[in-house]
Amino acid sequence: MAKDLVVDLRGRKLETLDDFWDAVSDPCGLPTWFGRNIEAWRDTIQARGISDLIDRHDAVVVHVDRAGLFSGKNREARALRRAFAGRRSRLVVHQPTPPAGGVSIDVETRQSPVDPE
């Protein structure tokens, strides 16, 4: 297996799960028949056998901005974050790039399988 497959979506507008699926489809080599739902994504990144590209890597690391879909207590975003719980995948949520002269701090987010409400 190769090292990690890194998909950097920082700077890309991700307001909905459909935006997320559109953004990861090509860089992750998802087939046209991919289910575009969180269970299908979990199978793809954890169980494998759906994307040859993902299967050739040790892990999938997706970088996103803490904005839009990933900005607050979005139920779909929480479920998506839980799908990344495992040794074969990681979701890294970054503070968005500030305007000129500002300071940015990167924050890695790993959700446990149980997300307290």
N, C-alpha and C positions, 0 to 999 in steps of 0.2 A: 504494500500500500504506500501511497505517497503521503506527504505531510498533510496538514490541514488545508481544506478548501475554504478560502477567505472570501466572503461576499460583503463588500463595503457599500452600503446603501445610504451613507451619510450624505446629506444635501439633497436627497430625493424626497419628494413629497409623498408621504405615506399616510393617508387619511383613513383608509378602510382596509379590511382584509384583502379585498380584490386588488387594491394597490400593491399590497405586499406580495400576493401571488404573481402579479404582473412583473414585479421587480426581481423576484428570485427565480422565475421560470427559466430564463436563458442561462444565467450564470451557474445554476445548479443542474442544468441539463434535464429538466423535468419533461416527461413525455406529454404529448398533446392530450392524452387520456387521464392525466393527473387529476385527482378529485377536487383540488382547490378547497380543501377544508382542513381543519386542524388535525383530525385523526389521520388523514392521508399524509399530512406533513410529518406527523410523529412517526408513522410507519416508514416514511422515506428516509428520515435522518437517524432513526434509532434501529429499526429492524433491517433496513436496507432492502435491496432487491428491486427498487423502482427506478432509480437513476444510476446508470453506469458511471457517470461522472462522480457522483457522491460516493458510490461504492469503491472507487479507486483511491479515496482519501481516508485518513484516520478519523478525521472529525470535520464537521461543518461549523464555521464560525461566521456569524452574521452580525455586522455592525450597523446600527441605526441611530438616528437622532432621537432624543427625548422630545418629540414633537408629534403632532397629529395623533395617529393611532397609539403611539407610545408615550403620550404626554400625561396621562392621568389615570384614573381608575376605570379604564375601558375594559369591560368584561371580556370581550374578544381578545384584547391584547394580553390580559392575564392568562387566558387559556392558551394562547400562542406561546407565551413565555414558559408555561409549564411543559409544553411539548419539547422544549429545549433541555429539560432536566435529564441529564444522562451524560455519560463520558464521551459520546460521539458527536456532541453538538454543544454550541454555546451561543447565546445571544448577548451582545455587548451593546449597552445603551449609553450613548454619549450625550453630554450637554451640547446643544446646537452651537455652532460657531457664532460667537458674539460679534457685534459690529466692531469696526476698527477701533483699537484702543482698549477693548474689553479683555477679560480673562476667561478662558474656558478650562473646565476640569472634566476629565473623562471619568465615567462611572461604569463599572462592570456590574451587570445585573444577572444574578442567577436565582431563579425562582425554585423553591422547593416544590415537590409534587403536590403539597397541600398549601393553598394560598389562603391565609386567614382573612376573613371578611371584616 
